[in-house]
Amino acid sequence: MDQQTDRPDARGFAPKVAIVMRSYNDRDVIRGTLEMIRRQAYRNFTLWNFDSTSTDGTLEIIKEFNDPQHIHQNSPASYNPGTVLNDAVHTVGAEVLVFINSDATPERDDWLARLIAPLADPQVGVAYGRQTARPDCRALFVKDTERAFGDGREAARWVHFFSMANCAVCRDILERFPFETRVQYSEDIEWSYRLRKAGLEIRYVAEAAATHSHNYTLRQSFKRQFGEGKAEAWIFREGELNTSFLRYCLLPFGMEVLRDLRWAAAKGSLDALVNSVPLRAVQKWGRWRGLTEGRKAYGTH
């Protein structure tokens, strides 16, 4: 596939950017995110908000920072991430789209400039930035965030990794590769994996960091992992993963607990030590159950 585009070289790369922010009931953190976007040194951008009809005051905060014509709402009851993202692409007019979650707060005023810089290279399909844990983040979720992001070397060894919570992509790529609407979770993994299979580079930008983490309960952890496991039945339907119970569930459980224990000992974290086994059991079992359900739903094996 020919990957040539009309993108200028890095020295002249100063595109019009649309920052696309999705939100739902993020009143506690969205103000900080909006304030950091307002502070960006790179000024050639327009902010677009896509809110899932928040009921906690999030929308009122958005209105303090953005014009009404750049604020769109969708129903959380019928929310499909691929549909919302495709609608955003069709709605905004810009050479580059930056996707940032409302609870992913840029850490520097050069975040935007650093995030879009790799897109001057026509071989780069998408650039995504680092994520760091919030100060109130529970120990094991701090560990997971740093392992997934950090300097990027750990995730580079995985079958595939990407996050749309803090990323930048050129419009020409989005027009060629629309988002999949058949998955309800991991739409960013599915989309970026197609880019990678098409020969485009997924560039990690550790310097374009945003603070973003969640303290999931065991119930929430199961629900999320179930959704991601179900999506993996579609994303990796060509056999990229070993999906036996031993390799997909049991061994990953044991390996993650061992990593947790080593990390807990190094950090002196009683929280990580006590919660490792229940959290990892719920996560791995949820993902396995989701994969099993996904195979039925998508007719994959």
Secondary structure, DSSP 8 states (H G I E B T S, - for coil): ---------GGG----EEEEEEESS-HHHHHHHHHHHHT-S---EEEEEEE---SSSHHHHHHHHS-GGGEEE--GGG--HHHHHHHHHHH---SEEEEEETT-EE-STTHHHHHHGGGGSTTEEEEEEEEE--TT--HHHHHHHHHHSTTSTTGGGSS----TTEEEEEHHHHHHS---SS-SS-HHHHHHHHHHHTT-EEEEEEEEEEE------HHHHHHHHHHHHHHHHHHTTTTTS--SHIIIIIHHHHHHHHHHHHHHHHHT-HHHHHHHHHHHHHHHHHHHHHHHHHHHHHT--
